[in-house]
Amino acid sequence: MKRNLFIGSILVLVLALLLAGYEIRASASDGGTVKASTAYVENFGRPPTAEKGLCFARVGYFPLRSNPEKVRPVPLFLFRDSDQLQLLLDRMVSGQLPLPGEGDLFDPFPAGTRIEVQEQKGATVTLNLTFSGKPPVSSDLQGIVAAVTETATQFLAIKRVVILHNGHLLAGSPVEGFTHNPARVMPVGAPALLMVVGSWEKGGERPEEIVANFDRPVKIESFRLEDDNGQRLKGDYFQSVFNMSVVLHPADPSAFREGMSLRAAWDVTDNLGRRGEGEARFQLQRQDYPAPAAGRN
């Protein structure tokens, strides 16, 4: 049973592309609709087409290590029309989002962070922060304020963001709320490869697939994945729905083990024509998924 990582969609295999000795097949582009926020379009261009149904292309902002009051967007996709700000905030505090490979973004949210959308009155939304674990240090809190304010104000109906902490106005916050500040939003750089992960059935010895995850939808100009001896890894290569991953169904799954060293080389462009190319070594990360119930396929 084939499982995808981070994309939550079944691969549909069409459109053969011959790239650097690989046959990389792209996912279907008919039948679906993607609605993008202005912030998404300005930073990442035209969104990819959904396989089917309705999807929403949004962004979440994360602060820079060098200056937590500055932020940069990362693309996030939602599959529900309602409660989108809450969905975005939940994703951002989950600790499970891989951040872009430039290395200058960081996750300011401590484990146990919860941000609840309490109410929206007119153009003002009120958010309540709680920390069940260790509270953030001052610089992280600056990053949290910048990140959630810019994330919320990408929605046209939201102009001001009031931030509470445990039900009380966050110390030093303006009573009327924070507003969008274009000067703190930094430009997006070249696309980057984030990680290479494997998908194992829980308890299994061999991976079902190997996934190379990029930080945004990209067009693959060339892509190569090798073992530590420089040998090309054989199998069927596909580009995922939303074009954010290259997925390998290995010809010999037994050749892969958790933590093994892999070399990736890539040349990609995003939908605004920014080109990212490079090569790097990655340790294969393992992600387990539950085995199917007995009697089920």
KABELHU-V76273 format. One record per residue. N is the residue number from 1. RES is the residue in one small letter. D_FIRST is the distance of its C-alpha to the first C-alpha in Angstrom with 2 decimals. Layout:
{{N;RES;D_FIRST} {N;RES;D_FIRST}}
This chain:
{{1;m;0.00} {2;k;3.79} {3;r;6.53} {4;n;10.15} {5;l;13.14} {6;f;16.40} {7;i;15.89} {8;g;14.25} {9;s;13.51} {10;i;11.05} {11;l;12.16} {12;v;14.42} {13;l;15.60} {14;v;19.39} {15;l;22.56} {16;a;22.52} {17;l;24.48} {18;l;25.99} {19;l;26.36} {20;a;27.82} {21;g;26.35} {22;y;22.82} {23;e;21.40} {24;i;19.98} {25;r;18.83} {26;a;19.59} {27;s;18.03} {28;a;19.86} {29;s;23.12} {30;d;24.39} {31;g;24.77} {32;g;24.47} {33;t;27.27} {34;v;27.64} {35;k;30.83} {36;a;31.97} {37;s;34.66} {38;t;37.65} {39;a;36.72} {40;y;33.34} {41;v;35.02} {42;e;37.87} {43;n;35.69} {44;f;32.63} {45;g;33.83} {46;r;32.25} {47;p;28.84} {48;p;25.80} {49;t;25.02} {50;a;22.32} {51;e;19.81} {52;k;21.28} {53;g;23.42} {54;l;25.65} {55;c;25.03} {56;f;27.69} {57;a;28.26} {58;r;30.31} {59;v;31.31} {60;g;31.83} {61;y;34.66} {62;f;34.84} {63;p;38.10} {64;l;39.31} {65;r;40.04} {66;s;43.41} {67;n;44.45} {68;p;42.53} {69;e;44.47} {70;k;42.79} {71;v;39.25} {72;r;36.74} {73;p;33.98} {74;v;30.23} {75;p;28.06} {76;l;26.13} {77;f;24.37} {78;l;24.75} {79;f;23.50} {80;r;26.45} {81;d;30.05} {82;s;31.73} {83;d;32.39} {84;q;31.17} {85;l;33.45} {86;q;32.23} {87;l;28.58} {88;l;29.55} {89;l;31.58} {90;d;28.86} {91;r;26.50} {92;m;29.38} {93;v;30.29} {94;s;26.77} {95;g;27.08} {96;q;23.56} {97;l;24.61} {98;p;24.83} {99;l;28.26} {100;p;29.45} {101;g;30.21} {102;e;33.97} {103;g;34.14} {104;d;36.88} {105;l;35.01} {106;f;34.44} {107;d;33.03} {108;p;36.20} {109;f;34.66} {110;p;35.04} {111;a;32.45} {112;g;33.25} {113;t;34.50} {114;r;34.44} {115;i;35.86} {116;e;36.64} {117;v;37.90} {118;q;40.95} {119;e;42.64} {120;q;43.55} {121;k;47.14} {122;g;47.99} {123;a;46.74} {124;t;46.40} {125;v;43.26} {126;t;43.58} {127;l;40.93} {128;n;41.17} {129;l;40.00} {130;t;39.41} {131;f;38.54} {132;s;37.56} {133;g;37.69} {134;k;39.98} {135;p;41.43} {136;p;41.17} {137;v;43.96} {138;s;46.22} {139;s;44.56} {140;d;41.10} {141;l;42.68} {142;q;44.14} {143;g;40.72} {144;i;39.31} {145;v;42.17} {146;a;41.74} {147;a;37.96} {148;v;37.96} {149;t;41.05} {150;e;39.71} {151;t;36.31} {152;a;38.14} {153;t;40.74} {154;q;38.31} {155;f;38.46} {156;l;41.61} {157;a;42.78} {158;i;42.93} {159;k;45.90} {160;r;46.54} {161;v;44.45} {162;v;46.13} {163;i;44.46} {164;l;45.23} {165;h;44.62} {166;n;44.52} {167;g;46.22} {168;h;49.00} {169;l;49.52} {170;l;48.12} {171;a;51.07} {172;g;52.53} {173;s;50.64} {174;p;52.59} {175;v;53.20} {176;e;52.36} {177;g;48.98} {178;f;47.43} {179;t;47.07} {180;h;45.17} {181;n;46.69} {182;p;45.81} {183;a;47.46} {184;r;44.85} {185;v;41.86} {186;m;41.29} {187;p;39.99} {188;v;36.45} {189;g;36.31} {190;a;34.27} {191;p;30.46} {192;a;28.85} {193;l;25.68} {194;l;24.86} {195;m;22.36} {196;v;19.58} {197;v;16.72} {198;g;13.67} {199;s;10.43} {200;w;10.06} {201;e;8.59} {202;k;12.07} {203;g;14.19} {204;g;12.07} {205;e;14.16} {206;r;12.12} {207;p;10.53} {208;e;7.31} {209;e;9.79} {210;i;13.45} {211;v;15.05} {212;a;18.81} {213;n;20.14} {214;f;23.48} {215;d;25.89} {216;r;26.12} {217;p;25.10} {218;v;26.24} {219;k;26.86} {220;i;25.80} {221;e;28.87} {222;s;27.55} {223;f;24.87} {224;r;24.53} {225;l;22.56} {226;e;24.19} {227;d;24.23} {228;d;27.39} {229;n;29.16} {230;g;28.87} {231;q;26.49} {232;r;24.18} {233;l;20.50} {234;k;19.10} {235;g;15.96} {236;d;14.99} {237;y;16.25} {238;f;15.83} {239;q;17.85} {240;s;16.27} {241;v;17.61} {242;f;20.95} {243;n;21.26} {244;m;21.10} {245;s;18.54} {246;v;17.82} {247;v;14.23} {248;l;13.83} {249;h;11.06} {250;p;13.30} {251;a;14.89} {252;d;15.57} {253;p;13.30} {254;s;16.03} {255;a;18.46} {256;f;17.22} {257;r;18.47} {258;e;19.13} {259;g;22.43} {260;m;22.84} {261;s;25.00} {262;l;23.74} {263;r;26.05} {264;a;25.22} {265;a;27.72} {266;w;27.62} {267;d;29.91} {268;v;29.02} {269;t;31.04} {270;d;30.60} {271;n;31.88} {272;l;35.35} {273;g;35.68} {274;r;35.41} {275;r;34.24} {276;g;32.37} {277;e;32.15} {278;g;31.94} {279;e;30.36} {280;a;29.41} {281;r;27.85} {282;f;25.05} {283;q;23.82} {284;l;20.05} {285;q;19.17} {286;r;16.39} {287;q;14.46} {288;d;12.61} {289;y;10.42} {290;p;10.83} {291;a;9.19} {292;p;8.67} {293;a;12.19} {294;a;13.61} {295;g;13.77} {296;r;10.98} {297;n;7.87}}
